[in-house]
Amino acid sequence: MVSGRAWSRTMITTLKGRLGAACAEGASETVSGKLRTRETPSLDATRPDPSSAACGKGLSYLIYHCEVNGLLWRTLASVSGMDTFSIGGELEVHRLGFGAMRITGKGIWGPPDDPDEAKRLLRRVVESGVDLIDTADSYGPEVSENLIAEALHPYPDGLVIATKGGLRRTGPGQWPREARPERLKQACEGSLRRLKLDRIDLYQLHSPDPQVPYADSVRALKELQDEGEIRHVGISNVSVDELHEARGIVEVVTVQNRFSLEDRASEDVLDVCEEAGIGFIPWFPLATGRLADPGGPLERIAADHDATPAQIALAWLLARSPVMLPIPGTSSVEHFEENLGAARIELSDDELAEIGSAARG
Ligand SMILES: NC(=O)c1ccc[n+]([C@@H]2O[C@H](COP(=O)([O-])OP(=O)(O)OC[C@H]3O[C@@H](n4cnc5c(N)ncnc54)[C@H](OP(=O)(O)O)[C@@H]3O)[C@@H](O)[C@H]2O)c1
């Protein structure tokens, strides 16, 4: 029996190789004919290949369009087998999202070197079925939100764009906090305008501001929600106490904290989220630290799954909790495709235990 990972890889590699070559080189009718007769029938979304049964739960088929010599080819270029999570009980998203912080310039400052490539990546994200994109007014600043609107507006149904306010940018790599209520309201207005939205599905308070009582900042988001500018409220970079405080003011549907194989300092916050059905969005999810060193457990387990350590790090997160919504970020289509493949990896209980104890060691 073919494993999900092997199946996915074989299909994607085959198609990418053949279609890519065909598109790039302006394929002849003969090449097109081969693609149609040999590949398309068994991969058509309406007639799943029998080997898909080996791919596990929640398999969805995605259609990719490629024009070769004037012919439009519909074919399967990517497959996702992800579980879903319902944010706030109503926004159902696949559990592997996309972090749009890395599509900006160096130091998350200014435009990227190649804005067209960033937009191509964003379109690929949506085509692949990923329906949760995380951004913030501070990424660029404004660059990430503007690129999202330029690449994706009008947005497809079901796409959840989660943005944030509460930080100021004073230069590359500098992130002072700024969560005064009036400033948060201005920030939200700016995000609505840049994203070309009437209402933001998920608006997150980027971080507590030590200069401002936390309750005041959270109350500003509650007011924005009452006024209809925000559908759901999330918070970020919080302790358990701050989470409890926020929940006393507004319904909190997601928490976004730093969390990875390497950094589990927010395990207590995750536990509260799991118990309350709150989505937990781990940022910097690909951090593996020394676990990925040559000869380490991650490298061996990755080899057993024909995967990369980055994919195993994401698969571990997805297995860690049903409320976990990783948003790996990248500026590259290749890394994005690789990260997407993590959703198809099923780690055994022994592997999860080994990775877990190695990370703590
Ligand atoms: N709430 C907060 O305070 C906060 C803070 C930071 C981030 N975030 C959010 O969390 C998202 C993810 O965090 P993050 O970007 O810091 O961390 P991350 O997703 O764990 O790592 C991103 C880094 O890993 C590289 N990368 C991505 N995929 C890879 C792969 N398959 N193989 C090798 N390298 C790979 C990227 O470089 P390439 O571009 O070269 O692929 C980038 O340098 C951000 O996009 C943002 O939306 C939130």
The ligand as an ORCA input file, in Angstrom:
! r2SCAN-3c Opt
* xyz 0 1
  N       1.922     37.261     16.712
  C       3.193     37.541     16.599
  O       3.787     38.254     17.419
  C       3.959     36.978     15.444
  C       5.376     37.030     15.416
  C       6.041     36.481     14.327
  C       5.334     35.870     13.304
  N       3.975     35.837     13.340
  C       3.180     35.181     12.286
  O       3.601     33.837     12.240
  C       3.969     33.482     10.902
  C       5.068     32.436     10.954
  O       6.137     32.886     11.759
  P       7.621     33.062     11.204
  O       7.578     33.462      9.779
  O       8.344     33.910     12.159
  O       8.232     31.619     11.398
  P       8.223     30.269     10.544
  O       7.056     30.221      9.652
  O       8.397     29.171     11.520
  O       9.579     30.359      9.718
  C       9.722     31.193      8.613
  C      11.171     31.096      8.170
  O      11.450     29.770      7.782
  C      11.806     29.730      6.389
  N      11.078     28.587      5.829
  C       9.765     28.462      5.586
  N       9.462     27.250      5.105
  C      10.633     26.580      5.029
  C      10.986     25.281      4.605
  N      10.071     24.423      4.161
  N      12.286     24.911      4.667
  C      13.225     25.770      5.109
  N      12.965     27.022      5.532
  C      11.674     27.424      5.495
  C      11.398     31.041      5.806
  O      12.326     31.447      4.798
  P      11.894     31.457      3.243
  O      11.139     32.723      3.029
  O      13.220     31.438      2.558
  O      11.099     30.234      2.987
  C      11.477     31.973      6.992
  O      12.798     32.461      7.143
  C       4.389     34.822     10.283
  O       4.307     34.797      8.873
  C       3.382     35.767     10.899
  O       2.159     35.705     10.162
  C       3.288     36.369     14.396
*
